[in-house]
Amino acid sequence: MPVIGDVQILRGSRLRGLLDTKLEGLVFNNVRHILSLEYGSSSQAPNGMLRLNIDRIQALAREEVAHALRTNEDPENAIAQALAGTLEGAKAILARATPVDTGQARNGWQSVGPYKRTD
């Protein structure tokens, strides 16, 4: 299989297999003031953290999927591996982007997943 640069170029049953896995994950921060930080309450991150890094996290997800598909023949295992890598990478990206003056918020990024949707 050629190197995959973007999930959108996957074709046929391989793509259906990936989409049918219904795997999800969440990255979150339970600090009470995380929304006010995201919307500019800190002079160290006046434009937020997630909004500035969403493209970077999406690019990381594409890289993780490409790597997982090259190294894992089972689509569900591949997407789970890619999602786990993306969640860990997203936490690191967001921690670096969170202002130093916020202490708990910077260290508060957590993730849950991968897990299977039940819908």
PEVEN-V728025 format. One record per run of one state. SS is the DSSP state (@ for helix, = for strand, . for the rest). FROM is the first residue (numbers start at 1). TO is the last residue. If there is no record, write none. Layout:
{{SS/FROM/TO} {SS/FROM/TO}}
This chain:
{{./1/6} {@/7/9} {./10/11} {@/12/20} {./21/22} {=/23/29} {./30/33} {@/34/38} {./39/42} {@/43/45} {./46/49} {@/50/71} {./72/74} {@/75/97} {./98/99} {@/100/102} {./103/103} {@/104/107} {./108/108} {=/109/116} {./117/119}}
